[in-house]
Amino acid sequence: MVEVKIVSGICGFETEVQVENESKYQCTVQLRSTCPHVTRMAEKINRVDAMAELFKKGQSQILTASQNLPHVTCPAAVGILKAVEAAAGLALPKDASITFLKKD
């Protein structure tokens, strides 16, 4: 099982993701979030095919569900995809970040 925590930024919302690879890239996804939009998104992505999510353009349930997020820059969808990728054994778990070098 892979667990990640996503801190979205200035909104202050946090999302915890648990992904378990059940069999041959079939993953179960559980989300807990303080964001009501991510919580609604969670209803649509309980079980995903990691190969379709990561490599078949236009077939990602996660990206489709994220279209309901109010900001396209919300990192929640990408964080969920990174968790699926690691859980399916398609990448090693490694932290990712976005860092502002200059804040005016």
C-alpha positions, 0 to 999 in steps of 0.5 A: 500500500502507498500512502501520500499526503497532499497539501494543496497550497494557499487554500489550506486543504489537505488530502490523504491518499491510500492506494493498494495494488490489488492485482495486475495494475488494478488499484483501489483508491481511498481519499480523505480530504478537507476539500469538499471538491476532492471529497466529491471527486473521491466518489468517482475513483474507488478502483482504477486501472493504473495502466489506463490512468498513466498511459492511455490518453483520454482514459484517466478516471482521475483526470476526468473527475478532477475537472470538477475542481475549481482550480486547474492548478490544484495538485490533488489529481497529480498527487493521486496519480503519483500514488497510483503509479507507485502502488502499481510498481511503475515508479519508486515512491519519491516526494515531489514538490513545487517551490516558489523561488521568488515571492513578490 
